Amino acid sequence: MSDNPVLCKRCGKEPAELNGSGEISLKGMCVACFKKSIMCCSCGKPDLKLKKNRCAECTEELRKIQQELNEPTDKPQIADLSDRSQELSLGKRVDENGNESRLVVQRMDTVQAERLEWIWPGKLPRGMFAIISGRMGSGKGISWADWTARITTGQPWPDGAQNTMGPKMVLIAAPEDDPKRTLRPRLEAAGADLKKVLWLKRTESVETVRRKTAKAERQMLLERDLLNIAQALKHHSDIALVILDPLSSFFSIKMTDDREMRPVMDAITKMCSMTGTTLLAVSHTNKRSDVDSTQRVLGASCVAGSARIIWNFSPNPDDKEERLMSLVKSNVGSTAGQKFRVKVVDITLLDGTKAETARCEWLGDHNEDADEVTARGRDQRQQGDRQKDIAVAFIRMKLSDGMKPAKEMYKQAEKEGIAEKTLQRAKYSLGVRSVPSPKGEKSWYWTLNQAEDPVMEPEAMEAAM
């Protein structure tokens, strides 16, 4: 190899691989980058003939999924979107190889209008893709457990809306939750009909390699298994809702890559429309505070763009015990949000013992959207920071000439309009120590001097002895 090797054109760090004659090979890349360049984004297998980062097998599988979703359905309550009798061809073109392409259009007056149906009126549309998002601990899990209970039993919705669908089935895929210690206890506490709840455990496949068959088990992946889901929903029309918690667990491709995600999201939208089943995705949010609530949903822009309605879950800035379900976006009309509280309850196990779990306690409507709730929380945090700065300055001034009684500090702070909790936050941030009274009293003093220990006065020492 020469003193100045040609670097890999992909990473720019490692030398490009040379062949036996000393010429650059592997398309000017190092071995590691070349292996990545020929790796299928769906199945992860190497293939020298990749098309748009997918191998021929995965490309054909995605084509079959889209073709299957275009086929007519035998369910009368679902619109037949594949009716070709009213279609027209425009812009027909034949290339030099004889391949033909054209645009297919349909006059809008031949499209049959249909009524929008709801699972939860105004909150959860039927036959569409929906998202609930929020940080960890915001109450997303116990909320969809409550929704599952109402769908499987036909109970009215939290806002008093009538449950017009009647008891239906729900398919749940939640790999992060233990079905024995988390899923069943939550569903049972919510009052769900467990016989109408299906738990998706895994995907099984039988592969033939060199005339030998081998069984394989793996996590369900949307870009590979969407056809299985579509066929299941097509033949089991009693399933009204599919819950994926979290959505990021069901992709092997990069969720932030819009080019890779868009075909899958388009297929999901079509699947929901064709089957009349709602797919509810649970998503975490990023930590950015300079963007709106839609952009905080994890994933490529097409993920939030494909959802017809998105709800955000967050603590109530005015009451830390409450949670808020706030509207992020809706393409099916505006509606009020909901307040709820996480309530700890006990359920009885098969052996007669009690187990602790949680359920939703709904508290009524609220009219703020997700951006307004986020802005209010940010303003309160900034206001709290300003109050804390005032408390810090107050403590420094009072303790600048030595330790002071804690009771006196609280009284003086109250006169200055500083709340007790704010004073305590400032105390901890400054590293203020609480030490016993140097006078032998049953009281405490505050000191900023880390080396300053209480020295008992002679009179107090005699009294103590």
N, C-alpha and C positions, 0 to 999 in steps of 0.2 A: 504494500500500500504506500502511496506517495506521502511526502511530508505534509502536503496540503490536501487532505482528502475532501471529496465532494460530500457535503452534508445532506442529510435526508431532507427532501423538499417538503415533508409533512411536519416533522417536529423541529427540524433545523438544528438538532443537537447531536444526534448520532450519525456516523459516516454511512453513506449509501452503500448498499451491498454490491460487491464486485463478482462477476462470474469468472470462470476459469481462464478466460483470455484477458482478464484485466479490465474489461469494460463494465460500465455501470449496468446493473440488472435490477430486478424487482421494482421496475418503474421508477427508479431514482429514489427509493425509500430504504430505510433500514428494515431489518427483519421484523421487528416488533410492529412498526407502523404498517408494513405490507400485510401482516396477518390481520390487523384491524381493518384495513381497507377492503379485504375480501370476506369479511364476516357479515353474515346476514343480520339485519337489525331485529328481525322477528324471532328466528330460531337460534341464532348464535353460531350456526355452522359455517365453515369456510366454503366459498364458492367463487371460482375464478370468473364466472359469467354473471356477476351481479347486475341487476337492473334496478336503478334507484334505491340502492342499498338493501334490496331484498333478493333472495335467491328465487329461482324459477318456481320451486315448490310452494314457497310462501306467497309469491305473487299470484299463482294459480289459485291458492286457497282463499286469498282475499277476493279474487274475481268471482269465485264460486259463492262466497258469502253475499256479495252484492247482487249476483244473479238470482240467488235463492230469495233474497228480500224483494226482488222485482216480480217474482212469480205471484199469480193471483192467489188469494186466500179463500178458503171455503167458509169463513166465519161471516155471517150476514151483518153483524153489527159493526164490522170494520170496513172502512171505505176501500174499494179496489183501486189502488193508485196505479196499477199497471194496465189499465184499459187503454188499448192502443187504437181503438176505432176512430178516435177523434184527433189523432196526431197528424201533423204535417211535416214534410221535409223541407229544409232550407239550406242553402249554401253547400250543395253537394260538391265534393272535390275528389279527384283521383290522382294519386301521385305517380311518379315515374315507374314504380314497381307494381302498379295496378291495384294498390290498396285504396279502398274507398272510405271516405268519411263524410258525415253530414250533420247538420243541426236538426234536432227534433223539437217542434213546438206544438202547442195546443192552444186554441182560442179559449179565452177565459170564460166566454158565455157557455161553453160546453162542460165546464168544470162544475160539479155538483156541490153546492155549499152544504156544510154540515154543522150541527150544533157542537160547541165545545163542551166536553164532559169533564167532570171533576171527581177526584177521590175525596179530597177535603175542599169543599166549595170556597173558591177564592185563594186557596193556599197551595193546593197540590193538584195540578191538572192530570187528567188521564191520558195515557198514550203519548207521553212526552218525557224528555230528559230533564231532570231537576237536580239541584245541588243544595246541600246544607253545608255551610262552612263555619269555621271558628277555631280558636286556639284550644289546646287541650284543657279539659276541665270546664268547658263552657256549657255542657249539658246536651251535646248533640246525641250521644248514645242513648240516654234515658228518654230523649224526645222521640226518636224513631221507634223505640220500644213501646212508647205510649201510642204512637200512630199505628203500629202493628196490632196492638191490642184492639183498637177501635175498628180496624179493617176486618180482623178475624172474628169479631163478635157483633159488629153492626151497631156499636154504641155511638151516641151523638158525639160531635167534635167539641173541643174545648171552648170554642166561641159560641156554642149553642146550635151550630148548623146541623141539620139533619143528615145522617149518614144514609144516603140514597142507594149506595151500592149493595148494601146487605153484606152478610158474612162472606168474605173472600179469602184466598190464600195469599201468603207472603213468602217470597224466597229471599233468604238472608245469606250473604257471604261476608263474614267478618273474621278474617284470620288472626287479627290482633287480640280478640277476646276469647277467653276460655269458655266453651259452651256449658260446662258444668258449674263453674263458679261465678260466671258473669252473665252470659246470655240467657240461660233458662231462668235464673233468679230474677233478673230484670223483667223479662217477659211475664213471668208468673206474678210478680208484684204489680205489674201494670194491668193484669187481668186478661191476658191474651188467651185465646183458644189454641193451646199448643199443638193440637192435632192439625191445625191449618197453617202451621209455620214449618217451612222446609229450610234446613240448614245445609248449605253447600259445603261439603267437606273437601273435595279435591276433583281433579280431572284424571281419568284413567285412559290410557291408550295402548293399543296393541300394534307393534311395529314389526315388519318383516325385513330382516337383514340376512342376506345370503341364504335364503330359503328357511330361515329359522325365525320363529315368532318370539317376541319378548314383550312382556307387559311393563308399562311404565306409569308412574304416578307423579303428579306435579300440581302446583298451584294453578288455578284457572287463570288464563290470560286472555284479555279481550281481543287482542289482535289475532289470536289463533283460534279461540273457542267461541267466537260470536255466533257462528253458524249453529253450534250446539245449543246455545241459549235461545236463538231464534226458533229453532225447531221445537225445543221444549215448550216455549210459550205458545207456539202455534197449535200444538196438540194438547195443551193444558190451559185452556182459556180461563180457568178459575183463578189463575195467579194474577192478581191485580197490581202487585208491587214487587220490584226487585231492588234490594238494598245492597250496595257495595260500600263497605266501611273498612278501611279508607279506599278511595278510588285508586290511589297510587300503587296499591298492592297488586293490581290486576293488569299491569303493563310491564313488559320486559324492554320495550323501547323507551327512549328518553321522552318523558312527559312534556318537557319544555321545547321540544322540537316540533314546530307547527307543521312542517312538511310531512313528518312521519305520523303525527297524531290526527291530522285532518281527515284522511280517508276512513280511519276507524271511527271517529266521532260522527262523520256523515252516515256511516253504516249503522251506528247506534240510534241516531235520530230516525232513520228509515225503519229500523226494527221496531222501535216503540210505536211509530205510526201504524205500521202494518198489523201488529199484534194487539194494539190497544192497551198494552201494559206500560206502566210508568217505571222508569229506571231512576232510582234515587241514589245519587253519589254523595258520599260523605267526604269532605275535603278539609285539610288543614289550611291555614292562612300563613302567608309570609309575614315577616316582621317590619316591612316597610311602612312608614307613616306618611310618605309624600305622595301616595297614590290613592285613588278611590277604592271602594270596597270590591268592585269587580276585578281590579287588577291585583288584589291581594289573594285571590283564589289561586292555589298552586297549579302550575301547568301552563301549557301553551295557551295563547289567546283563544284558540278554537274550542277549548274545554268550556270556559265560561260562555263563549259565544254560542255554543250548541245548546246550552241550557235555556229552557223557556222561562224558568223561574229559579231564583237563588235566594236562600235565606241565610242570614248570618246569626250566629249565636255568640253572646258575649255577656259578661257581668254587667249589672246595672250600675253606672257610675254613682248614682244616688243611694244605692242600697246594695252592699256587697253580698247579701244573702239572696238577692234576686238575680235571675237571668233574663235576658231579652232575646227574643226571636224577631229580628228586624229584616225588612225587605232590602235586598241588594239590587236586584233587577227583576223585571217581569215583562214578558212579551204578551201576556194574556190578561192585562188589566192590573190596576193598583188595588191594594188591600192593606188592612191594618196589621200590625205585628202583634205578638203575644208576650205577656209576662208570665214567668213561672218560677217556682222554687224547687230545689232538689230536696226531697223529703226522705229521710232514712226510715226504712220499715223492716220488719222481720217477716220471713216466710218460714213455713214448716216443711222440713225435709222428710223423705220417706221413712227415716228411722225415728221420727217424732221430735227431733231436736230443731232448734231455731237457727236461722242463718240471716245475717244482716245484709241488706241490699238497698237500692235507692229507686225512687220513682218520681214522676213529675207531679207537682201540685200547681195547676194552672191558676193564674191570678187575674186574667182579663186582658183587654186590648191595650195597645199603645200605638201612637201615630207617628213616631219618629222612624225614619229610614236608617239603614246601617251607617251611612256617612254622617248623619246628624248625631247618632249615638257615639261614634268614634270621635268626632270633633268635641262633643261635650266631655267625654272622658279625658281627652288631651288637654282641654282648657282647665279642668279640675286638677289634673296633675301639675300643670304649670302654676296654677294658683297655690297648690299645696307646696310646691318648691319655693315660691316666694315667701310664704308664711314660715317655712322652715329656715330660710336665710335670716329672717327677722329674729327667730328664736335663737339661732346660732349666735348672732351679734349680741343678743340680750344675755346669754349665758357667759360669753366671753367678758362682757363688761362687768357683770356681777361677781365673777370669780377671779377677776384680774388681781385683786389684793388679798386673795386667800379663800379658804373654804367657807361655805355658807350652809346653814341648815336647809335641808330639802323642803320642809314645810314653808319656809320663808320664800324659797325660789318659786314654788307653785303659786303662792299668794301674790307675789310681785308680778309673775307672768300673767295671772288672771286680770290684774289691774291694767296690764299693757295690752289686753285683748288677745293673748296667745293661748290657744287651746292646750289642754293637758297632753293629748296625744302628739301634737306638734312639738311641744317642749320635750317629750320623751324621745322623739325621732332625732331632734337636734342634739340631745344629750348623748345618744348612742353614736351619732356621726362624729362628735367631737372627742369621744373616748373619755367622757366624764366619769370619774369613779365615785361610788357611794361608800362612805367609810363611817364607822361608828362615831358617836359623839365624843369629842375629847374631854367633855365635862362629866362623862359617866352617865349621862341621861340615856333613856331608852328612845333614842332618835338617831337619824342619819344625817350626815353632812355630804355636800357635793364638793369635789375638788378637781381642778384641771391639772394640778401638779402630780405627775405619776410617782414622784419620790416623796411626796408629802403624806406622811402617816400621822394619824391622830396621836397627840401627846397629852396624856391625862394630867390635868392640873393637880397641884399638891392637895388642895382641899377635897377634890373629888376622889383622890387616891386614899386619903384618910377615911372618907365616908365609905368607900368600897371595902376597906379592911375592917 
